């Protein structure tokens, strides 16, 4: 217990145990009137916890606890945006809890993605092919189609084949670079294989190999895909404005230039409702989780209420008491609850 706040700490890299831990932790704090959550993991872990929180919030006295991040993933784009850093580098646990206590509460949009494939599912019984049922996923950071998702898919498959080797951010990024170099000479025509509708208006796509919807100003381990230049066509992006930015990339070289800070993506659109028509199977990734999506429709829209996140304060940490005082406070709370 630190200055009146209780912190459930959720840390796991396996989806099923994580969901179980999330529900159990939230149930433990169901009667606490005010608490904050510290998620120890990557952006995918944060997404799982936000999903669990959304499902169980009606059972909590504190229905909208704010979420902080101890970044333990590879890219940690959401952690970067909220000032928690590019990764954990051995900070003292007590100082981290103080930072969580002093962090600023901010709102963030979440998005629902409806995937409605028109192509029949393979392996249907009795030889009768049936369409795949629509699938719904939640997005916090970004959604990519084309070359961006293809690189994520290749990385994901390499990690599944040899999971023991993927135990450091440095190695993981090295694999991404290797996969990208193998695809520099590949030619694709994504703009001919998809159609884009933004807020009921058809948008003509330029010659691109990747289309990316971004909710936060960090992509690919900290790159600014949208760019900082002013543009009279669009509003200045924010994580709570109810809008997504749509950006195109022309290939692996362009992506490398963006990540190196030499270029930005191609600004295409900004809106709150999107319909993408896939004319052929296309690699898709949502917050780093990739797959091949069959031809059909992808609809992206706002996912209900905004979520409360914690942004690390720029101010120097206040002197909130020594570790010994914190332990005494914890003992007092425990004894009072016996």
Buried (B, 14 or more C-beta within 10 A) or exposed (E): BBEEBBBBBBEBEEEEEBBEBBBEBBEEBEEBEEBBBBBBBBBBBBBBBBBBBBEBBEEBEBEBBBBBBBBBBBBBBBBBBBBBBBBBEEEEEBEBBBBBBBBBEBBBBBBBBBBBBEBEEEEEEEEEEEBBEEEEBBBBBBBBBBBBBBBBBBBBEBBEEEEEEBEEBEEBBEBBEEBBEEBEEEEBEBBEBBBBBBEEEEBEBEEBBBBBBBBBBBBBBBBBBBBEEEEEEBEEBBBEBEBBBBBBBBBBEBBBBBBEEEBBBBBBBBBBEBBBBBEEBBBBBBBBBBBEBBBBBBBBBBBEEBBBBBBBBEEEEEEBBEEEEBEEBEEEEEEEEE
